[in-house]
Amino acid sequence: MKKIGDLGEDIIAQYLVNNDYEILDRAWHSLWGEIDIIAQKLSEKNLIFVEVKTRNMRNWDNDGMYAVSKTKQKKLRLTAESFLSKNPAFALFNCRFDVALLTYQKDIKNNNLSSDNILFNQNIYYKNYQFNLVDYIENAF
């Protein structure tokens, strides 16, 4: 069974695909940590490193934004550098760090992710949960 964070990453991956991105990798690990999603805008030479935060509707850390601390940002940068060193084909790409914030609650309405439209502040039903894309922050840090 997938963890709730993995489900949130599924939703954001679909959101990116719907917006003309290609998913290059997911859950990419290095010594310093993990990058949830690595994507490329199909029409540009931009590499996007996405941190996804999935939180309960009633949370204490501003829907996950407080968890993207300076220490977390440093680990993400180091992990991105590791990815680039192992994938030299992307060496000349512009890099960007985005943060996606989702909230969720248990719901049994629908079990399949609708890939048609994932919109801000509208309910997204997936795997017996109701999700909400609170924010997608480009160039977050």
Number of C-alpha atoms within 10 A of each C-alpha: 5 7 7 15 15 17 17 24 22 18 24 23 23 20 19 18 17 14 13 12 21 19 17 12 14 18 14 16 14 16 9 15 16 17 22 22 22 23 20 22 16 14 9 10 13 17 24 24 25 26 25 26 21 23 23 15 15 11 10 10 11 11 20 19 16 11 13 18 10 11 10 14 16 14 18 23 18 17 21 26 14 16 18 17 12 11 10 10 9 16 14 11 15 11 17 17 19 17 19 22 21 25 23 21 15 14 14 12 12 14 13 11 16 13 12 9 13 20 13 13 13 13 15 21 22 22 18 14 20 20 26 24 22 16 16 18 14 14 13 14 13
